[in-house]
Amino acid sequence: RLSVIFRNPSPSEAKEDLVAEFRPGVQLALVSLPVATNREESAEVWRSILAACFTLAARKLAPGSGPAPVYVFFGAVSPLSVVERIYHYQTRKYRATDKFTGGLNRKLIRLEEKRIS
């Protein structure tokens, strides 16, 4: 079962024209489209996102290949551009003084992006 999240775009997401974010097997986050987009175009965008998620979820990853990808959809009109993002994190050292300071939070060290379509 996949959770679907509807949300408004953050300023940085609105700037890069983000429409949806898909984490296979985890969630699909749909971002509000601009007000200027009419209903027919919006419906077409959502249909194309759902169709693309179906094919992206079927992609197989090699076991032990690293972190799972996040698929990001850009553009408020069809055809959308799809980018595969892989976030690489490093855990921080845990010290006795870090018990209540978020010392176990991960640190983003690298972001790989590969355009799919």
ROKOL-373106 format. One line per field, with one value per atom (N, C-alpha, C): residue number from 1; residue in three letters; atom name; x, y, z. Coordinates in nm, 3 decimals. Atoms other than C-alpha are relative to their C-alpha. Example, Ala and Ser with C-alpha at 12.3 -4.5 7.8 and 13.67 -1.06 7.14 Angstrom:
residues 2
nr <- [1 / 1 / 1 / 2 / 2 / 2]
rest <- [ALA / ALA / ALA / SER / SER / SER]
atom <- [N / CA / C / N / CA / C]
px <- [0.089 / 1.230 / 0.090 / -0.082 / 1.367 / -0.077]
py <- [-0.119 / -0.450 / 0.120 / -0.119 / -0.106 / 0.109]
pz <- [0.000 / 0.780 / 0.000 / -0.006 / 0.714 / 0.073]
This chain:
residues 117
nr <- [1 / 1 / 1 / 2 / 2 / 2 / 3 / 3 / 3 / 4 / 4 / 4 / 5 / 5 / 5 / 6 / 6 / 6 / 7 / 7 / 7 / 8 / 8 / 8 / 9 / 9 / 9 / 10 / 10 / 10 / 11 / 11 / 11 / 12 / 12 / 12 / 13 / 13 / 13 / 14 / 14 / 14 / 15 / 15 / 15 / 16 / 16 / 16 / 17 / 17 / 17 / 18 / 18 / 18 / 19 / 19 / 19 / 20 / 20 / 20 / 21 / 21 / 21 / 22 / 22 / 22 / 23 / 23 / 23 / 24 / 24 / 24 / 25 / 25 / 25 / 26 / 26 / 26 / 27 / 27 / 27 / 28 / 28 / 28 / 29 / 29 / 29 / 30 / 30 / 30 / 31 / 31 / 31 / 32 / 32 / 32 / 33 / 33 / 33 / 34 / 34 / 34 / 35 / 35 / 35 / 36 / 36 / 36 / 37 / 37 / 37 / 38 / 38 / 38 / 39 / 39 / 39 / 40 / 40 / 40 / 41 / 41 / 41 / 42 / 42 / 42 / 43 / 43 / 43 / 44 / 44 / 44 / 45 / 45 / 45 / 46 / 46 / 46 / 47 / 47 / 47 / 48 / 48 / 48 / 49 / 49 / 49 / 50 / 50 / 50 / 51 / 51 / 51 / 52 / 52 / 52 / 53 / 53 / 53 / 54 / 54 / 54 / 55 / 55 / 55 / 56 / 56 / 56 / 57 / 57 / 57 / 58 / 58 / 58 / 59 / 59 / 59 / 60 / 60 / 60 / 61 / 61 / 61 / 62 / 62 / 62 / 63 / 63 / 63 / 64 / 64 / 64 / 65 / 65 / 65 / 66 / 66 / 66 / 67 / 67 / 67 / 68 / 68 / 68 / 69 / 69 / 69 / 70 / 70 / 70 / 71 / 71 / 71 / 72 / 72 / 72 / 73 / 73 / 73 / 74 / 74 / 74 / 75 / 75 / 75 / 76 / 76 / 76 / 77 / 77 / 77 / 78 / 78 / 78 / 79 / 79 / 79 / 80 / 80 / 80 / 81 / 81 / 81 / 82 / 82 / 82 / 83 / 83 / 83 / 84 / 84 / 84 / 85 / 85 / 85 / 86 / 86 / 86 / 87 / 87 / 87 / 88 / 88 / 88 / 89 / 89 / 89 / 90 / 90 / 90 / 91 / 91 / 91 / 92 / 92 / 92 / 93 / 93 / 93 / 94 / 94 / 94 / 95 / 95 / 95 / 96 / 96 / 96 / 97 / 97 / 97 / 98 / 98 / 98 / 99 / 99 / 99 / 100 / 100 / 100 / 101 / 101 / 101 / 102 / 102 / 102 / 103 / 103 / 103 / 104 / 104 / 104 / 105 / 105 / 105 / 106 / 106 / 106 / 107 / 107 / 107 / 108 / 108 / 108 / 109 / 109 / 109 / 110 / 110 / 110 / 111 / 111 / 111 / 112 / 112 / 112 / 113 / 113 / 113 / 114 / 114 / 114 / 115 / 115 / 115 / 116 / 116 / 116 / 117 / 117 / 117]
rest <- [ARG / ARG / ARG / LEU / LEU / LEU / SER / SER / SER / VAL / VAL / VAL / ILE / ILE / ILE / PHE / PHE / PHE / ARG / ARG / ARG / ASN / ASN / ASN / PRO / PRO / PRO / SER / SER / SER / PRO / PRO / PRO / SER / SER / SER / GLU / GLU / GLU / ALA / ALA / ALA / LYS / LYS / LYS / GLU / GLU / GLU / ASP / ASP / ASP / LEU / LEU / LEU / VAL / VAL / VAL / ALA / ALA / ALA / GLU / GLU / GLU / PHE / PHE / PHE / ARG / ARG / ARG / PRO / PRO / PRO / GLY / GLY / GLY / VAL / VAL / VAL / GLN / GLN / GLN / LEU / LEU / LEU / ALA / ALA / ALA / LEU / LEU / LEU / VAL / VAL / VAL / SER / SER / SER / LEU / LEU / LEU / PRO / PRO / PRO / VAL / VAL / VAL / ALA / ALA / ALA / THR / THR / THR / ASN / ASN / ASN / ARG / ARG / ARG / GLU / GLU / GLU / GLU / GLU / GLU / SER / SER / SER / ALA / ALA / ALA / GLU / GLU / GLU / VAL / VAL / VAL / TRP / TRP / TRP / ARG / ARG / ARG / SER / SER / SER / ILE / ILE / ILE / LEU / LEU / LEU / ALA / ALA / ALA / ALA / ALA / ALA / CYS / CYS / CYS / PHE / PHE / PHE / THR / THR / THR / LEU / LEU / LEU / ALA / ALA / ALA / ALA / ALA / ALA / ARG / ARG / ARG / LYS / LYS / LYS / LEU / LEU / LEU / ALA / ALA / ALA / PRO / PRO / PRO / GLY / GLY / GLY / SER / SER / SER / GLY / GLY / GLY / PRO / PRO / PRO / ALA / ALA / ALA / PRO / PRO / PRO / VAL / VAL / VAL / TYR / TYR / TYR / VAL / VAL / VAL / PHE / PHE / PHE / PHE / PHE / PHE / GLY / GLY / GLY / ALA / ALA / ALA / VAL / VAL / VAL / SER / SER / SER / PRO / PRO / PRO / LEU / LEU / LEU / SER / SER / SER / VAL / VAL / VAL / VAL / VAL / VAL / GLU / GLU / GLU / ARG / ARG / ARG / ILE / ILE / ILE / TYR / TYR / TYR / HIS / HIS / HIS / TYR / TYR / TYR / GLN / GLN / GLN / THR / THR / THR / ARG / ARG / ARG / LYS / LYS / LYS / TYR / TYR / TYR / ARG / ARG / ARG / ALA / ALA / ALA / THR / THR / THR / ASP / ASP / ASP / LYS / LYS / LYS / PHE / PHE / PHE / THR / THR / THR / GLY / GLY / GLY / GLY / GLY / GLY / LEU / LEU / LEU / ASN / ASN / ASN / ARG / ARG / ARG / LYS / LYS / LYS / LEU / LEU / LEU / ILE / ILE / ILE / ARG / ARG / ARG / LEU / LEU / LEU / GLU / GLU / GLU / GLU / GLU / GLU / LYS / LYS / LYS / ARG / ARG / ARG / ILE / ILE / ILE / SER / SER / SER]
atom <- [N / CA / C / N / CA / C / N / CA / C / N / CA / C / N / CA / C / N / CA / C / N / CA / C / N / CA / C / N / CA / C / N / CA / C / N / CA / C / N / CA / C / N / CA / C / N / CA / C / N / CA / C / N / CA / C / N / CA / C / N / CA / C / N / CA / C / N / CA / C / N / CA / C / N / CA / C / N / CA / C / N / CA / C / N / CA / C / N / CA / C / N / CA / C / N / CA / C / N / CA / C / N / CA / C / N / CA / C / N / CA / C / N / CA / C / N / CA / C / N / CA / C / N / CA / C / N / CA / C / N / CA / C / N / CA / C / N / CA / C / N / CA / C / N / CA / C / N / CA / C / N / CA / C / N / CA / C / N / CA / C / N / CA / C / N / CA / C / N / CA / C / N / CA / C / N / CA / C / N / CA / C / N / CA / C / N / CA / C / N / CA / C / N / CA / C / N / CA / C / N / CA / C / N / CA / C / N / CA / C / N / CA / C / N / CA / C / N / CA / C / N / CA / C / N / CA / C / N / CA / C / N / CA / C / N / CA / C / N / CA / C / N / CA / C / N / CA / C / N / CA / C / N / CA / C / N / CA / C / N / CA / C / N / CA / C / N / CA / C / N / CA / C / N / CA / C / N / CA / C / N / CA / C / N / CA / C / N / CA / C / N / CA / C / N / CA / C / N / CA / C / N / CA / C / N / CA / C / N / CA / C / N / CA / C / N / CA / C / N / CA / C / N / CA / C / N / CA / C / N / CA / C / N / CA / C / N / CA / C / N / CA / C / N / CA / C / N / CA / C / N / CA / C / N / CA / C / N / CA / C / N / CA / C / N / CA / C / N / CA / C / N / CA / C / N / CA / C / N / CA / C / N / CA / C / N / CA / C / N / CA / C / N / CA / C / N / CA / C / N / CA / C / N / CA / C / N / CA / C]
px <- [0.084 / 0.000 / 0.088 / -0.079 / 0.137 / -0.074 / 0.064 / 0.065 / 0.014 / 0.002 / -0.032 / -0.014 / -0.003 / 0.045 / -0.025 / 0.028 / -0.102 / 0.055 / -0.057 / 0.090 / 0.025 / -0.034 / 0.165 / 0.152 / -0.145 / 0.508 / 0.070 / -0.085 / 0.784 / 0.053 / -0.053 / 0.946 / 0.104 / -0.101 / 1.238 / -0.063 / 0.068 / 1.003 / -0.078 / 0.073 / 0.791 / 0.096 / -0.102 / 1.108 / 0.047 / -0.045 / 1.218 / -0.115 / 0.120 / 0.859 / -0.025 / 0.023 / 0.830 / -0.149 / 0.141 / 0.500 / -0.027 / 0.020 / 0.546 / 0.134 / -0.119 / 0.796 / -0.045 / 0.040 / 0.777 / 0.113 / -0.092 / 0.954 / -0.061 / 0.064 / 0.881 / -0.018 / 0.033 / 0.707 / -0.020 / 0.011 / 0.696 / -0.112 / 0.100 / 0.499 / 0.005 / 0.011 / 0.383 / -0.046 / 0.034 / 0.385 / -0.037 / 0.050 / 0.173 / -0.002 / -0.012 / 0.245 / -0.104 / 0.103 / -0.022 / 0.054 / -0.036 / -0.016 / -0.029 / 0.030 / -0.012 / -0.147 / 0.141 / -0.351 / -0.032 / 0.023 / -0.311 / -0.025 / 0.020 / -0.327 / -0.148 / 0.143 / -0.675 / -0.024 / 0.035 / -0.860 / 0.043 / -0.034 / -0.800 / 0.150 / -0.146 / -0.424 / 0.041 / -0.032 / -0.414 / -0.032 / 0.038 / -0.600 / 0.098 / -0.097 / -0.361 / 0.134 / -0.125 / -0.059 / -0.008 / 0.013 / -0.190 / -0.007 / 0.006 / -0.274 / 0.138 / -0.133 / 0.074 / 0.094 / -0.082 / 0.234 / -0.033 / 0.039 / 0.034 / 0.046 / -0.047 / 0.119 / 0.152 / -0.146 / 0.489 / 0.039 / -0.031 / 0.486 / -0.017 / 0.022 / 0.348 / 0.121 / -0.116 / 0.641 / 0.128 / -0.119 / 0.900 / 0.004 / 0.006 / 0.782 / 0.039 / -0.034 / 0.839 / 0.150 / -0.145 / 1.210 / 0.065 / -0.069 / 1.431 / 0.135 / -0.130 / 1.728 / 0.083 / -0.088 / 2.027 / 0.013 / -0.014 / 2.049 / 0.135 / -0.124 / 2.307 / 0.054 / -0.048 / 2.323 / 0.004 / -0.006 / 2.291 / -0.138 / 0.128 / 2.017 / -0.101 / 0.107 / 1.682 / -0.018 / 0.016 / 1.612 / -0.132 / 0.121 / 1.357 / -0.023 / 0.031 / 1.184 / -0.075 / 0.055 / 1.103 / -0.055 / 0.066 / 0.860 / 0.000 / -0.006 / 0.910 / -0.090 / 0.082 / 0.681 / -0.147 / 0.143 / 0.317 / -0.085 / 0.073 / 0.221 / 0.069 / -0.058 / 0.269 / 0.079 / -0.065 / 0.518 / 0.087 / -0.078 / 0.681 / 0.143 / -0.136 / 1.051 / 0.016 / -0.017 / 1.144 / 0.149 / -0.139 / 1.469 / 0.010 / -0.027 / 1.605 / 0.104 / -0.092 / 1.768 / 0.037 / -0.048 / 1.982 / 0.074 / -0.059 / 2.064 / 0.097 / -0.101 / 2.384 / 0.022 / -0.012 / 2.400 / 0.115 / -0.102 / 2.664 / -0.050 / 0.042 / 2.579 / 0.110 / -0.096 / 2.744 / 0.047 / -0.052 / 2.955 / -0.090 / 0.084 / 2.761 / 0.090 / -0.075 / 2.906 / -0.098 / 0.087 / 2.768 / -0.078 / 0.070 / 2.676 / -0.106 / 0.094 / 2.467 / -0.133 / 0.120 / 2.185 / -0.127 / 0.124 / 1.926 / 0.018 / -0.026 / 2.078 / -0.014 / 0.011 / 2.002 / 0.132 / -0.131 / 2.346 / -0.005 / 0.011 / 2.215 / -0.056 / 0.050 / 2.085 / 0.103 / -0.090 / 2.227 / 0.037 / -0.050 / 2.428 / 0.005 / -0.002 / 2.373 / 0.139 / -0.135 / 2.710 / 0.004 / -0.003 / 2.618 / -0.141 / 0.128 / 2.318 / 0.028 / -0.017 / 2.319 / -0.133 / 0.120 / 2.070 / 0.024 / -0.007 / 2.001 / -0.136 / 0.126 / 1.740 / -0.047 / 0.059 / 1.507 / -0.076 / 0.076 / 1.271 / -0.022]
py <- [-0.118 / 0.000 / 0.124 / -0.120 / 0.335 / 0.121 / -0.120 / 0.654 / 0.114 / -0.114 / 0.956 / 0.126 / -0.125 / 1.302 / 0.116 / -0.121 / 1.625 / 0.118 / -0.114 / 1.941 / 0.117 / -0.120 / 2.295 / 0.005 / -0.004 / 2.365 / 0.099 / -0.094 / 2.523 / 0.101 / -0.098 / 2.834 / -0.059 / 0.059 / 2.629 / -0.098 / 0.092 / 2.366 / 0.075 / -0.081 / 2.634 / 0.059 / -0.058 / 2.786 / -0.102 / 0.101 / 2.457 / -0.072 / 0.052 / 2.375 / -0.149 / 0.137 / 2.051 / -0.029 / 0.038 / 1.868 / -0.121 / 0.120 / 1.531 / -0.062 / 0.072 / 1.316 / -0.142 / 0.139 / 0.936 / -0.081 / 0.092 / 0.701 / -0.138 / 0.131 / 0.347 / -0.081 / 0.081 / 0.140 / 0.079 / -0.081 / 0.432 / 0.102 / -0.105 / 0.736 / 0.069 / -0.087 / 0.958 / 0.135 / -0.135 / 1.330 / 0.083 / -0.083 / 1.542 / 0.145 / -0.141 / 1.915 / 0.078 / -0.080 / 2.173 / 0.064 / -0.063 / 2.301 / 0.150 / -0.144 / 2.676 / 0.027 / -0.036 / 2.849 / 0.019 / -0.028 / 2.940 / -0.126 / 0.126 / 2.570 / -0.035 / 0.033 / 2.475 / -0.146 / 0.133 / 2.159 / -0.113 / 0.108 / 1.956 / -0.027 / 0.018 / 2.017 / -0.064 / 0.057 / 1.938 / -0.149 / 0.141 / 1.611 / -0.082 / 0.070 / 1.516 / -0.017 / 0.008 / 1.593 / -0.111 / 0.102 / 1.375 / -0.140 / 0.132 / 1.089 / -0.044 / 0.038 / 1.098 / -0.033 / 0.032 / 1.101 / -0.140 / 0.133 / 0.796 / -0.110 / 0.099 / 0.612 / -0.019 / 0.009 / 0.693 / -0.071 / 0.066 / 0.581 / -0.151 / 0.143 / 0.244 / -0.065 / 0.057 / 0.187 / 0.015 / -0.019 / 0.332 / -0.097 / 0.095 / 0.106 / -0.140 / 0.133 / -0.196 / -0.017 / 0.009 / -0.114 / -0.078 / 0.083 / -0.362 / 0.062 / -0.045 / -0.258 / -0.122 / 0.110 / -0.483 / -0.003 / 0.007 / -0.611 / 0.055 / -0.058 / -0.417 / 0.112 / -0.104 / -0.144 / 0.138 / -0.128 / 0.132 / 0.054 / -0.061 / 0.377 / -0.005 / 0.003 / 0.363 / 0.138 / -0.130 / 0.634 / 0.068 / -0.081 / 0.913 / 0.059 / -0.052 / 1.005 / 0.132 / -0.134 / 1.375 / 0.043 / -0.044 / 1.517 / 0.152 / -0.146 / 1.870 / 0.042 / -0.058 / 2.090 / -0.010 / -0.002 / 2.188 / -0.041 / 0.046 / 2.072 / -0.125 / 0.120 / 1.743 / 0.039 / 0.111 / 1.604 / 0.048 / -0.032 / 1.608 / -0.049 / 0.053 / 1.570 / -0.074 / 0.086 / 1.292 / -0.013 / 0.007 / 1.295 / -0.101 / 0.097 / 1.010 / 0.061 / -0.055 / 1.140 / -0.108 / 0.093 / 0.932 / 0.082 / -0.075 / 1.084 / -0.090 / 0.075 / 0.966 / 0.071 / -0.055 / 1.016 / -0.065 / 0.053 / 0.967 / 0.023 / -0.018 / 0.903 / 0.072 / -0.076 / 1.132 / -0.083 / 0.069 / 1.020 / 0.028 / -0.015 / 0.963 / 0.016 / -0.025 / 1.111 / 0.007 / 0.001 / 1.105 / 0.130 / -0.128 / 1.474 / 0.019 / -0.013 / 1.414 / -0.070 / 0.078 / 1.229 / 0.073 / -0.073 / 1.504 / 0.111 / -0.107 / 1.718 / -0.043 / 0.046 / 1.512 / -0.053 / 0.050 / 1.354 / -0.118 / 0.115 / 1.054 / 0.036 / -0.043 / 1.261 / -0.026 / 0.025 / 1.181 / 0.131 / -0.117 / 1.430 / -0.033 / 0.019 / 1.464 / 0.033 / -0.024 / 1.423 / 0.012 / -0.005 / 1.377 / -0.024 / 0.018 / 1.401 / -0.028 / 0.037 / 1.221 / 0.021 / -0.020 / 1.325 / -0.054 / 0.055 / 1.140 / 0.020 / -0.028 / 1.256 / -0.128 / 0.120 / 0.975 / 0.037 / -0.043 / 1.157 / 0.150]
pz <- [0.000 / 0.000 / 0.000 / 0.019 / -0.106 / 0.058 / -0.053 / 0.087 / -0.100 / 0.092 / -0.122 / 0.085 / -0.077 / 0.016 / -0.096 / 0.076 / -0.120 / 0.080 / -0.073 / -0.031 / -0.094 / 0.076 / -0.138 / -0.018 / 0.024 / -0.288 / 0.093 / -0.074 / -0.084 / -0.103 / 0.097 / -0.239 / -0.095 / 0.088 / -0.372 / -0.099 / 0.091 / -0.520 / -0.107 / 0.098 / -0.687 / -0.103 / 0.090 / -0.834 / -0.103 / 0.095 / -0.991 / -0.069 / 0.067 / -1.101 / 0.031 / -0.044 / -0.901 / 0.004 / 0.004 / -0.953 / 0.089 / -0.080 / -0.778 / 0.035 / -0.046 / -0.590 / 0.034 / -0.017 / -0.598 / 0.061 / -0.064 / -0.359 / -0.011 / 0.025 / -0.484 / 0.129 / -0.116 / -0.221 / 0.128 / -0.122 / 0.026 / -0.013 / 0.012 / -0.091 / -0.135 / 0.115 / -0.372 / 0.053 / -0.045 / -0.289 / -0.122 / 0.110 / -0.524 / 0.046 / -0.035 / -0.519 / -0.081 / 0.067 / -0.606 / -0.127 / 0.126 / -0.961 / 0.008 / 0.000 / -1.038 / -0.031 / 0.018 / -1.038 / -0.148 / 0.143 / -1.406 / -0.082 / 0.073 / -1.505 / 0.000 / 0.005 / -1.629 / 0.038 / -0.052 / -1.522 / -0.092 / 0.094 / -1.838 / 0.002 / -0.006 / -1.830 / 0.132 / -0.132 / -1.457 / 0.004 / 0.001 / -1.507 / -0.084 / 0.084 / -1.788 / 0.071 / -0.076 / -1.568 / 0.105 / -0.105 / -1.282 / -0.061 / 0.066 / -1.522 / -0.046 / 0.049 / -1.675 / 0.117 / -0.118 / -1.327 / 0.050 / -0.047 / -1.219 / -0.095 / 0.097 / -1.542 / 0.011 / -0.013 / -1.500 / 0.130 / -0.128 / -1.135 / -0.010 / 0.019 / -1.241 / -0.067 / 0.068 / -1.478 / 0.084 / -0.083 / -1.237 / 0.117 / -0.111 / -0.955 / -0.044 / 0.051 / -1.179 / -0.025 / 0.023 / -1.223 / 0.114 / -0.099 / -1.044 / 0.035 / -0.048 / -0.833 / 0.036 / -0.037 / -0.787 / 0.152 / -0.146 / -0.429 / 0.044 / -0.050 / -0.232 / -0.087 / 0.092 / -0.497 / 0.065 / -0.068 / -0.239 / 0.030 / -0.037 / -0.148 / -0.114 / 0.100 / -0.325 / -0.063 / 0.067 / -0.583 / 0.036 / -0.011 / -0.556 / -0.138 / 0.133 / -0.881 / 0.016 / -0.012 / -0.921 / -0.136 / 0.123 / -1.180 / -0.004 / 0.018 / -1.316 / -0.115 / 0.106 / -1.527 / 0.030 / -0.029 / -1.495 / -0.120 / 0.118 / -1.846 / -0.054 / 0.060 / -2.030 / -0.124 / -0.069 / -2.121 / 0.116 / -0.119 / -1.780 / -0.017 / -0.004 / -1.725 / 0.133 / -0.117 / -1.483 / 0.029 / -0.043 / -1.285 / 0.113 / -0.107 / -1.073 / 0.092 / -0.099 / -0.755 / 0.099 / -0.103 / -0.524 / 0.104 / -0.111 / -0.187 / 0.075 / -0.076 / -0.017 / 0.133 / -0.135 / 0.359 / 0.074 / -0.089 / 0.624 / 0.142 / -0.138 / 0.987 / 0.076 / -0.079 / 1.234 / 0.118 / -0.117 / 1.524 / 0.119 / -0.119 / 1.843 / 0.122 / -0.123 / 2.157 / 0.115 / -0.117 / 2.510 / 0.014 / -0.012 / 2.487 / -0.107 / 0.111 / 2.173 / 0.025 / -0.028 / 2.347 / -0.041 / 0.028 / 2.303 / -0.102 / 0.096 / 2.028 / -0.145 / 0.138 / 1.721 / -0.051 / 0.038 / 1.719 / -0.093 / 0.089 / 1.528 / -0.137 / 0.130 / 1.238 / -0.109 / 0.113 / 0.897 / -0.067 / 0.070 / 0.696 / -0.149 / 0.145 / 0.321 / -0.052 / 0.051 / 0.152 / -0.152 / 0.146 / -0.215 / -0.055 / 0.067 / -0.447 / -0.147 / 0.142 / -0.782 / -0.071 / 0.080 / -1.050 / -0.141 / 0.136 / -1.373 / -0.066 / 0.072 / -1.624 / -0.068 / 0.061 / -1.731 / -0.125 / 0.118 / -1.965 / 0.003]
